[in-house]
Amino acid sequence: MTWAAATLFAALVVATPAAATVVGDATGAGIAHATVHSISTRDPGVAVVLVSHGPHGRTRPDRPTSTPPALLVRVTHDLGIRARPRAAAGTIGILPSVSKYYHVPITAWVEAISRDGRWGRVEIPYVSPRRDGWIPLAGLSRSSTAIGVEVDLSAHRLTVTKAGRTLISFPAATGTSASPTPAGEYFVTDRIAFSAGGPLGSFAFGISGIQPHLPAGWSGGNQLAIHGTNNPGSIGTSASAGCVRVSETALARLRPLLVLGTPVLIHS
């Protein structure tokens, strides 16, 4: 996408409006009782990934795919993210209680839980290179979602899965060769409504990643997002500064499906 400054005041669906920036254009939850499957991983304290990435999903070797729903936790205070699922392990990052740019209360995707059930593995938000670690789960409210998002960069396509099966799929614009959309595992951190016709379309789903390779002179922020556009001809091409652009029709379908914490897998 081409970007102009995207520091905008927006009506938040889930929190008080606040100024924020995302890498944009020119610019069903219930209490989760997660099932732990018995599998082998490289860390004897690690259990199993809690969400499927759909029929075409890619996972790292230590990220086996299992049956949804995905476990989500509401983060009520900033949590230190540790290198291992134990209190004595070093802190390698922070899981904030609110999103970095729009200050929306964070609901995080827990990708795996420790065998004793006390620790959850999460992506460290807003860092590059990407990294994950462990947070204590005690006292955190839990919910779940059977919905997942997969963005195929080579196909310029966004697919929503439900319980591992394709639900809907749309063409999407992704990053240019100079500012490619970073592949990785993310989760939805913001749900932002905008005035229709603007560079971000009528809605944006901020996610937990950032763009480390912004275009020269870029001043529109570095948060990755899935959002609309006022340049619909760019959809289906490599045209963005890193975000994923979709049509207004797609946004209308996505809005009721993507709750805070929804897993987002981006791959080539």
N, C-alpha and C positions, 0 to 999 in steps of 0.2 A: 504494500500500500504506500501511496505517497502520503506524507503527513505534514500537517501544520500543527501549531500548538493545540493540544487537546485538554488544557487545564480548564475544565468547565464545571459550573455548578449544575448538579443533576438531581432529579427526584429519585431517591433511593427506594427500592421496593421493600428493603428489609431494615433500613436504618435511617437516622437523621441525615439530610442532605449535607454534603461536604465537598470541598473542592478536591479534584483528583486528576491524574493523567494516566492514560493507558496508551500502549502502542497501537494507534488506530489509523484512520484514514486522513487524506489530505486534510489532508492533514498529513413425592409420595412417601413421606417418611414415617416409620414406626419404630418402636424400641427394638434394637437389634440384639439377638442372642446368637452371637456368631458361632458357627460350627468350625472347630479346628480339625483339619484333616491331617492324618499322620503321613508325613512325607519327609524326605531327607533334604536338608539344606546345608550350606557350608558352615553355619553357626549352630552348634547344638542347642542354643537357647532360643532359636528362631522357629516359629511355627509356620503358618502358611499364608500366602497372599489371599485376601478376602474378596477379590473381585475378578471377574472375567473381563477381558478386553474385547470380547466379541470374536466372531469366527475368523477374523483376519488380524487379530491383535498380536503384537510383538511384545515379548517380555525378556528381561535379562535372565541369564542362567539361574540365578537365585530367586527368580520371581515366577514360580510356577503358577499357572492359571487354575482357578477353582471356580466353583459356582457362586454367583451373586446370591444374596445382596452384599453390597459393600458396606463396611462398618464406617460410620461417621461419628465424630465426637465434637461436642461444643466446647470451645476453649474459653474458659472464664478468666484466666489470667495468663500472662506470659509464661511459657514453659521452656526450660532448658532442654535442648535436644542432645541426647548423649550418643556416643559412638557405639555403645553396646547396651543391651537391655539389663543394666544394673546401675545402682546408685553410685558406685565407685568409678564408673567410666567417665572419661573426659567429656566436657560439654563442647559440641561442635557447631551449635547454632541455636536459634531461638524460634519457637513457634509462638507468634504474637497472638494476643487475644482479639485484636481488631486488624483489619486489612490495612496495608501500608498507605494506600492512597485515598480510599474512600471511608476508612474507619468503620467498616461494617464488621460486626461481631463474627469472628472466625469459626467456621465449622470445618474440620479437617478430615480428610480421607485417611483412615488407618489401613495401610496396605498389608500389614501382617501383625500378629500378636505373638508375644513370647510364650513359651510352653507353660509357664506358670500363670499366664493370663494377666500379669501385672503391667506389661509394657506393650506399647504399640509402635510400629515403625511408620514414620511419616516422611514426606519430602520436606526439606528445609525450604520455606518460601523465599522468593525474591533473591536468590543467589545464583551466581554463575562462576565456575561450572556447577552443575546440579549435584546435589548430594542428599542422602537421606540418613536418618538416625532414629533414636528411640525416645519416647516420652512416657511418663507414668500415666496409667489410665485411671487410677483411683480418683473418685469424685467427679469424673467427667460424665456429663449426660450423653447417652448414646442414642443414635438413630441409625437408619439404614436407607439405602436406595438400590433398586435393581437397575437403575439407569446408568449408562456409561457413554462417553463420547470418544470417538476415534477420528482423528484427522490424518488422512493419507496425503502426505505432501506431494508425492510423485503423481498421484491421480487427481490432485486438487479437489478433494472430496471430504466432506464431514458426514460421519455416520453415527446415529444414535442407536445404541443397543438397549434392550430390556431383557434382563435375565439371560444375557449372552446371545440373544437373537436380534437380528437387525430389525429395527422398528421403522426408522425413516433415514433417508440419505439425501444429501444436497451437494451440488457443486459449491466450491469455495475458492476464494482468492487467498494465496499464501505469500510468504516473503519472496523478495527478489533474490537473485544470486548474490548481490552485494549485502543484503540484509535478510538472510534466510530465516525462516521460522525455526526456532530451536526445537529439536525433537526431545521428547522426554515424557515423564509422568507428572501430571499436575492435578489440581482440583479447583473447583469454582470458589472464588473468594468474594465476588461482588456481583450484584444484579442491579444494573443501573438503567433507568429510563431516560431517554433524551427526546428533544423535540424532533419530530420526523423531518426528513429532508437535510439533516446535517451530515457531516463527514462520518459520523459513527452510526448513522441510521437511527432508528427509534429505540434501540436497546443495545446494551453491551453486557457480556458476562466476563468480568475480570477473572483471570486465573492466577495461579500462584507462581508463575514464571516471569522472567524478565528477558529482554532482548539485549545481549551484550554487544551486538554489532549494528548499532544504529547508523543511519545514513549521515554523511558529513553535514554539519550545520543543523542537525535535527534538534528540535526543542519541544517536542510533543510528549515527553515522558517515555518510560521504558517498560511499563507493565504490558504483558501479553494479554490478549483478550480475544473473544469471539464476538463480533459485532456486525452491524449493518454497514451500509455505505451509500453515499450519494453518487457513486460511480459504478452502477450495476454492470457496465460492460467489462469491468475488471474481474468479475467473478469467474472462476474457472481458470485463472492465469496466475503467474508469479508476479504480483504487482504491489505487495504491501511492504511496510517496514518491519514486518514480523508477525503481526496479528492475523487472525483468520476472519475474512469478510464473508458474509452470507447475505442472501436476499431478505427483503422484508417478509416474504412468504415463509422463509425458513425461520426467521426470528419469531413469527407468530406461533410456529409449531414448537420451537424450543422453549419458549417462556414458561409454559406450565410443566415442563419436564425437568429442567436443570435446576435443582435446588442447590443451595450452598453446600459445598463439599463434594459435589458430583465429580467422579473421576474423569479426567481428560487425558487421553493417550495420544501423543503426536509422534508420527513416525514417517520415515521416507519410504 
